[in-house]
Amino acid sequence: MLALTFDEPEETFDNPFMNQMTPEKTSPAVAYLAHESCAVNGEIFISGMGMVARLTLVAAPGYLSETMTPEGIAENIDTAMDLTDAVVQNAEPIPHGG
């Protein structure tokens, strides 16, 4: 029982959100991904509450400098973190400007 696992009163977990977290809402994704006919490999999925979605890393173009310094990074941190033109990462090199 989930409540016992977390050493919390059972009524703590009696809410609409927690009531959606059932094996029946996750197991279809598990069954599909484990089946021999599934061609998906090397991916990460989020599954639960009746949904399944790919989870992936993205790489942004970032900040590029020939003379990288902590100060330069501090001044350009917004550029380094900007996800505009970010690309999903597979097993390929991360693209960058310059």
Stockholm file with secondary structure:
# STOCKHOLM 1.0

chainA/1-98         MLALTFDEPEETFDNPFMNQMTPEKTSPAVAYLAHESCAVNGEIFISGMGMVARLTLVAAPGYLSETMTPEGIAENIDTAMDLTDAVVQNAEPIPHGG
#=GR chainA/1-98 SS CHHHHTTCCGGGGCSHHHHTCCGGGTHHHHHHHHSTTCCCCSCEEEEETTEEEEECCEECCCCCCTTCCHHHHHHTHHHHHCCTTCEECSSSCCCCCC
#=GC SS_cons        CHHHHTTCCGGGGCSHHHHTCCGGGTHHHHHHHHSTTCCCCSCEEEEETTEEEEECCEECCCCCCTTCCHHHHHHTHHHHHCCTTCEECSSSCCCCCC
//
